[in-house]
Amino acid sequence: MLGFAALLPLIWLGIALPSRAQSVVSPEGTYAGTLQAGEAELHILLHLKKNSEGTYHATLDSLDQGVFAIEASSVFVSGSTVKLDVASNGAHFEGKISANHKIIDGLWSQGGASLPLILSLQPAGGISRKPGDAVFPVEGLWQGAVEVHGMRLRYQLHLLHDTDGELIGALDNLDQGVTGLPAVRLTQKESAVHFEIPAVAGVYEGTLNPAKTELKGTWSQLGLDNEKLDFKRGEQPLELRRPQNPVRPYAYREEEVSFSNEAAHVTLAGTLTLPKTGGPFPAVVLIAGSGSNDRDESMANHKPFLVLSDFLTQKGIAVLRYDKRGIGKSTGVLENATTIDLAGDAAAAVTFLQGRKEIDSSKIGLIGHSEGGIIAPYLATHTGGISWLVLLAAPATTGQDTLLKQSELIGRAGGLEDSQLVASLTFDREAYDLIRQEKDHDVLAEKLVALVKETGFDSALPPAALEAQLRMLLSPWFRFFLDYDPVPDLRAVRCPVLALYGQKDLQVASKENLPPMKSALDETGIRSVDVREMPELNHLFQHAYSGSPAEYAAIEETISPEVLRLTGDWVVAHSR
């Protein structure tokens, strides 16, 4: 859950629509074409990809303008038709795929004008190789990574020449969602390559090998000095390394399951893991944080709940994790659900476990992360049969206080000036007041849009990102979360609790949340309560440099081994 200011440096665009497997031509690949705009020629590259779920994603490069990785805000493929919108510049393209799948012939519309654009499929690797018309040997697409502060930051470098024959380029920071940073003072003198990225005060010095396939060099920017950064030609970004993700075959049983929250008419799909022998087993339900989380709480190929489930099951604990409603294979609509509605889904998961013969129904616990750490104590105090709780980065302040502190901390980590922070937090407070005061959805939407324009935030975010943020502010979930105080439920808990906070968590700050959590649990009189701050860990319990969400994807560690061991040992001890 991120406040408005926190979203400013973290918005990722890309909306794709599902296709029909049998009727859709799959036009994946890189296409090149030229827009004739008056006397100017703009050379365009379209990169069209389809993921494992059959949805499309597209980015565009405008080579002559030195702008790269422009995200398409929507992509539609049906039969031989391809449509895409680019909300950031108000552009629309619609074209027809040729019978041999090598040409997309269409119209580019922008600013009231429509121009013909014929895109030709490029050979695999054609863009990453030195182009046939290259003026400079270093031209092409390059992939590299810097490893620093426990992170592996993947970069993609675009180098080419403009219509004047000058070398131009741009840099993408793939793991922090920053694309198209313009390069200046870009030169190649024999094998020596130099460029600077003013946006981050960055300087690169490299040497091109005789085969023109590798660049070896160093990268410096604020906080970094002469760090090794080598590039290789290639279209495919370097793979994300996730060493903690378990791989099959597992040392335990795995079963695809589903269960119903009948009151909400929702069916949840998930995975139940069970030790291979013995039983009945103690069990745990994993409850995810806010947002569109699947059963693994996946993010940038990190799968924290898969890692946690694997660890616990190997210690003799059965684990149930599930896709949130409306996500993955679960039915329902997530954006219409409040935290209490999601608690009903978690209660259905507990009921499902209680009905399984392999499970000891007297030994069922809950592990909740972030918002899941609010749901777990709510469930423990409003239903029976919960033996223990593990709360990971659980808010212990009202929703508004959590969001405001989150926006402040993430904004500071992202380099916002004090004046920018004050403006952002003032907007947040004014928006929250409007949400409380105005009960009519349509009127509230109008007032929020007016507030956005009045404060200038409409120019700070791309239209698609702004629309998504406004939709979140208007949701039933946000109305409820804003004023929900978890402390009364924490005071009513009557089972053992382990609560952990990351010292560098900027989303649910330890300094603001650990004291009220400890105070509330101390009032319960429960003997087995353990509330701890974990040094150097962020909101995901990764070892972190600053704790900013912008680092999550670049960190190879998914969950700190210390947190895994502490959680596992505590759960086993309280499941005997």
Buried (B, 14 or more C-beta within 10 A) or exposed (E): BBBBBBBBBBBEBBBBEEBEEEEBBBBEBBBBBBBEEEEEEBBBBBBBBBEEEBBBBBBBBBBBBBBBBBBBBBBBBEEBBBBBBBBBBEBBBBBEBBEEBBBBBBEBBBEEEEBEBBBBBBEEBBBBBBBEEBEBBBBBBBBBBBEBBBBBBBBBBBBBBBEEEEBBBBBBBBBBBBBBBBBEEBEBEEBEBBBBBEBBEBBBBBEBEEEBBBBBBBBBBEEBEEBEBBBBBBBEBBEBEBEBBBEEEBEBBBEEBBBBBEEBEBBBBBBBBBBEEEBBBBBBBBBBBBBEBBBBBBBBEBBBBBBBBBBBBBBBBBBBBBBBBBBBBBBBEBBEBBBBBBBBBBBBBBBBBBEBEBBBBEBBBBBBBBBBBBBBBBBBBEBEBBBBBBBBBBBBBBBBBBBBBBBBBBBBBBEBEEEBBEBBBEBBEBBBEBBEEBEEEEEBBEBBBEBBEEBEBEEBBBBBBBBBBBEBBBBBBBBBBBEBBBBEBBBBBEBBBBBBBBBBBBBBBBEBBBEBBBBBBEEBEEEEBBBBBBEBBBBBBBBBBBBBBBBBBBBBBBBBEBBBEBBBEBBBEBBE
